[in-house]
Amino acid sequence: MRIGHGYDAHRFAEGRALILGGVHVPHERGLDGHSDADVLTHAVMDALLGAMGAGDIGALFPDTDDSYKGIRSVTLLEKIRGIMEDRGYSVINVDATIIAQQPKLAPFIGGMCANIAAALGTAVENISVKATTEERMGFTGRLEGMAAHAVCLIEKM
């Protein structure tokens, strides 16, 4: 078994949809990035890649490659699943936390877990997503952006 940790952060941007775990969350601003800037899915991908010793999403899906411009991060997560399968790994569990002062995310957590589970080919009960604020401290508390942490446990099949 192997453990991985991932972290990602994106600043807010006008005129973009807010996508978290592949779910469109109604909000006046989205997150800035080359892809859909899904901070949650990016943290999950880096956790999985780290557990495999396979680099990070910046190396695999660079923002200098126009083929990834605007791509759904859940689509990239499916590619990570392919890498895992090629290397003989499967997911035991993923535990992630979104750090955001707003919007309130509780109504969307189930959909995020379902999307991540589907992309990884695992049961939804193997995926945990939580959301918290930083009590108005730091860049998330000042409403400048969002961050996410993820840990995962994988095993050789």
Contacts in CASP RR format, 6 or more apart in sequence:
PFRMAT RR
TARGET T0000
AUTHOR 0000-0000-0000
METHOD contacts of the structure
MODEL  1
MRIGHGYDAHRFAEGRALILGGVHVPHERGLDGHSDADVLTHAVMDALLG
AMGAGDIGALFPDTDDSYKGIRSVTLLEKIRGIMEDRGYSVINVDATIIA
QQPKLAPFIGGMCANIAAALGTAVENISVKATTEERMGFTGRLEGMAAHA
VCLIEKM
1 92 0 8 1.000
1 153 0 8 1.000
1 154 0 8 1.000
1 155 0 8 1.000
2 51 0 8 1.000
2 52 0 8 1.000
2 89 0 8 1.000
2 153 0 8 1.000
2 154 0 8 1.000
2 155 0 8 1.000
3 51 0 8 1.000
3 151 0 8 1.000
3 152 0 8 1.000
3 153 0 8 1.000
4 47 0 8 1.000
4 48 0 8 1.000
4 50 0 8 1.000
4 51 0 8 1.000
4 151 0 8 1.000
4 152 0 8 1.000
4 153 0 8 1.000
4 154 0 8 1.000
5 46 0 8 1.000
5 47 0 8 1.000
5 50 0 8 1.000
5 149 0 8 1.000
5 150 0 8 1.000
5 151 0 8 1.000
6 43 0 8 1.000
6 44 0 8 1.000
6 46 0 8 1.000
6 47 0 8 1.000
6 50 0 8 1.000
6 149 0 8 1.000
6 150 0 8 1.000
6 151 0 8 1.000
7 43 0 8 1.000
7 46 0 8 1.000
7 147 0 8 1.000
7 148 0 8 1.000
7 149 0 8 1.000
7 150 0 8 1.000
8 39 0 8 1.000
8 40 0 8 1.000
8 42 0 8 1.000
8 43 0 8 1.000
8 46 0 8 1.000
8 147 0 8 1.000
8 148 0 8 1.000
9 39 0 8 1.000
9 139 0 8 1.000
9 145 0 8 1.000
9 146 0 8 1.000
9 147 0 8 1.000
9 148 0 8 1.000
10 31 0 8 1.000
10 32 0 8 1.000
10 33 0 8 1.000
10 37 0 8 1.000
10 39 0 8 1.000
10 145 0 8 1.000
10 146 0 8 1.000
10 147 0 8 1.000
11 31 0 8 1.000
11 32 0 8 1.000
11 139 0 8 1.000
11 144 0 8 1.000
11 145 0 8 1.000
12 29 0 8 1.000
12 30 0 8 1.000
12 31 0 8 1.000
12 32 0 8 1.000
12 143 0 8 1.000
12 144 0 8 1.000
12 145 0 8 1.000
12 146 0 8 1.000
13 29 0 8 1.000
13 30 0 8 1.000
13 31 0 8 1.000
13 32 0 8 1.000
13 33 0 8 1.000
13 37 0 8 1.000
14 29 0 8 1.000
14 30 0 8 1.000
15 29 0 8 1.000
15 30 0 8 1.000
16 29 0 8 1.000
16 30 0 8 1.000
16 31 0 8 1.000
16 32 0 8 1.000
16 37 0 8 1.000
17 24 0 8 1.000
17 30 0 8 1.000
17 36 0 8 1.000
18 24 0 8 1.000
18 25 0 8 1.000
18 26 0 8 1.000
18 27 0 8 1.000
18 29 0 8 1.000
18 30 0 8 1.000
18 31 0 8 1.000
18 103 0 8 1.000
19 25 0 8 1.000
19 30 0 8 1.000
19 31 0 8 1.000
19 36 0 8 1.000
19 37 0 8 1.000
19 38 0 8 1.000
19 72 0 8 1.000
19 73 0 8 1.000
20 38 0 8 1.000
20 39 0 8 1.000
20 40 0 8 1.000
20 41 0 8 1.000
20 98 0 8 1.000
20 105 0 8 1.000
20 108 0 8 1.000
20 112 0 8 1.000
20 146 0 8 1.000
21 38 0 8 1.000
21 40 0 8 1.000
21 41 0 8 1.000
21 73 0 8 1.000
21 74 0 8 1.000
21 111 0 8 1.000
21 112 0 8 1.000
21 115 0 8 1.000
21 116 0 8 1.000
21 129 0 8 1.000
22 36 0 8 1.000
22 38 0 8 1.000
22 41 0 8 1.000
22 72 0 8 1.000
22 73 0 8 1.000
22 74 0 8 1.000
22 112 0 8 1.000
22 115 0 8 1.000
23 108 0 8 1.000
23 111 0 8 1.000
23 112 0 8 1.000
23 115 0 8 1.000
25 103 0 8 1.000
25 105 0 8 1.000
25 108 0 8 1.000
26 103 0 8 1.000
27 102 0 8 1.000
27 103 0 8 1.000
30 37 0 8 1.000
31 37 0 8 1.000
31 38 0 8 1.000
31 39 0 8 1.000
31 145 0 8 1.000
31 146 0 8 1.000
33 63 0 8 1.000
34 63 0 8 1.000
34 68 0 8 1.000
34 69 0 8 1.000
34 70 0 8 1.000
35 61 0 8 1.000
35 68 0 8 1.000
35 69 0 8 1.000
35 70 0 8 1.000
35 71 0 8 1.000
35 72 0 8 1.000
35 73 0 8 1.000
35 76 0 8 1.000
36 70 0 8 1.000
36 71 0 8 1.000
36 72 0 8 1.000
36 73 0 8 1.000
37 73 0 8 1.000
38 72 0 8 1.000
38 73 0 8 1.000
38 74 0 8 1.000
39 98 0 8 1.000
39 146 0 8 1.000
39 147 0 8 1.000
39 148 0 8 1.000
40 96 0 8 1.000
40 98 0 8 1.000
40 112 0 8 1.000
40 116 0 8 1.000
40 129 0 8 1.000
40 148 0 8 1.000
40 150 0 8 1.000
41 73 0 8 1.000
41 74 0 8 1.000
41 76 0 8 1.000
41 77 0 8 1.000
41 116 0 8 1.000
42 57 0 8 1.000
42 73 0 8 1.000
42 148 0 8 1.000
43 96 0 8 1.000
43 148 0 8 1.000
43 149 0 8 1.000
43 150 0 8 1.000
44 77 0 8 1.000
44 94 0 8 1.000
44 96 0 8 1.000
44 116 0 8 1.000
44 150 0 8 1.000
44 152 0 8 1.000
45 57 0 8 1.000
45 73 0 8 1.000
45 76 0 8 1.000
45 77 0 8 1.000
45 80 0 8 1.000
46 56 0 8 1.000
46 57 0 8 1.000
46 150 0 8 1.000
47 94 0 8 1.000
47 96 0 8 1.000
47 150 0 8 1.000
47 151 0 8 1.000
47 152 0 8 1.000
48 80 0 8 1.000
48 84 0 8 1.000
48 91 0 8 1.000
48 94 0 8 1.000
48 120 0 8 1.000
48 152 0 8 1.000
48 154 0 8 1.000
49 55 0 8 1.000
49 56 0 8 1.000
49 57 0 8 1.000
49 60 0 8 1.000
49 80 0 8 1.000
49 83 0 8 1.000
50 56 0 8 1.000
51 89 0 8 1.000
51 152 0 8 1.000
51 153 0 8 1.000
51 154 0 8 1.000
52 83 0 8 1.000
52 84 0 8 1.000
52 87 0 8 1.000
52 89 0 8 1.000
52 154 0 8 1.000
54 60 0 8 1.000
54 83 0 8 1.000
54 87 0 8 1.000
57 76 0 8 1.000
60 79 0 8 1.000
61 68 0 8 1.000
61 71 0 8 1.000
61 76 0 8 1.000
61 79 0 8 1.000
62 68 0 8 1.000
68 76 0 8 1.000
74 115 0 8 1.000
74 116 0 8 1.000
74 119 0 8 1.000
77 116 0 8 1.000
77 119 0 8 1.000
77 120 0 8 1.000
78 119 0 8 1.000
80 120 0 8 1.000
81 119 0 8 1.000
81 120 0 8 1.000
81 121 0 8 1.000
84 90 0 8 1.000
84 91 0 8 1.000
84 120 0 8 1.000
84 154 0 8 1.000
88 156 0 8 1.000
88 157 0 8 1.000
89 154 0 8 1.000
89 155 0 8 1.000
89 156 0 8 1.000
89 157 0 8 1.000
90 122 0 8 1.000
90 154 0 8 1.000
90 155 0 8 1.000
90 157 0 8 1.000
91 120 0 8 1.000
91 121 0 8 1.000
91 122 0 8 1.000
91 126 0 8 1.000
91 152 0 8 1.000
91 153 0 8 1.000
91 154 0 8 1.000
92 126 0 8 1.000
92 152 0 8 1.000
92 153 0 8 1.000
92 154 0 8 1.000
92 155 0 8 1.000
93 126 0 8 1.000
93 127 0 8 1.000
93 128 0 8 1.000
93 152 0 8 1.000
93 153 0 8 1.000
94 116 0 8 1.000
94 120 0 8 1.000
94 126 0 8 1.000
94 127 0 8 1.000
94 128 0 8 1.000
94 150 0 8 1.000
94 151 0 8 1.000
94 152 0 8 1.000
95 128 0 8 1.000
95 130 0 8 1.000
95 150 0 8 1.000
95 151 0 8 1.000
95 152 0 8 1.000
96 116 0 8 1.000
96 127 0 8 1.000
96 128 0 8 1.000
96 129 0 8 1.000
96 130 0 8 1.000
96 148 0 8 1.000
96 149 0 8 1.000
96 150 0 8 1.000
96 151 0 8 1.000
97 129 0 8 1.000
97 130 0 8 1.000
97 131 0 8 1.000
97 132 0 8 1.000
97 148 0 8 1.000
97 149 0 8 1.000
97 150 0 8 1.000
98 105 0 8 1.000
98 129 0 8 1.000
98 130 0 8 1.000
98 131 0 8 1.000
98 132 0 8 1.000
98 146 0 8 1.000
98 147 0 8 1.000
98 148 0 8 1.000
99 131 0 8 1.000
99 132 0 8 1.000
99 133 0 8 1.000
99 134 0 8 1.000
99 140 0 8 1.000
99 146 0 8 1.000
99 147 0 8 1.000
99 148 0 8 1.000
99 149 0 8 1.000
100 131 0 8 1.000
100 133 0 8 1.000
100 140 0 8 1.000
100 145 0 8 1.000
100 146 0 8 1.000
100 147 0 8 1.000
101 133 0 8 1.000
101 134 0 8 1.000
101 136 0 8 1.000
101 140 0 8 1.000
101 141 0 8 1.000
101 142 0 8 1.000
101 143 0 8 1.000
102 143 0 8 1.000
104 131 0 8 1.000
105 131 0 8 1.000
106 131 0 8 1.000
109 129 0 8 1.000
109 130 0 8 1.000
109 131 0 8 1.000
110 124 0 8 1.000
110 129 0 8 1.000
112 129 0 8 1.000
113 124 0 8 1.000
113 127 0 8 1.000
113 128 0 8 1.000
113 129 0 8 1.000
114 124 0 8 1.000
116 127 0 8 1.000
116 129 0 8 1.000
117 123 0 8 1.000
117 124 0 8 1.000
117 126 0 8 1.000
117 127 0 8 1.000
120 127 0 8 1.000
133 140 0 8 1.000
133 141 0 8 1.000
134 140 0 8 1.000
134 141 0 8 1.000
135 141 0 8 1.000
136 142 0 8 1.000
138 144 0 8 1.000
139 145 0 8 1.000
139 147 0 8 1.000
140 146 0 8 1.000
140 147 0 8 1.000
END
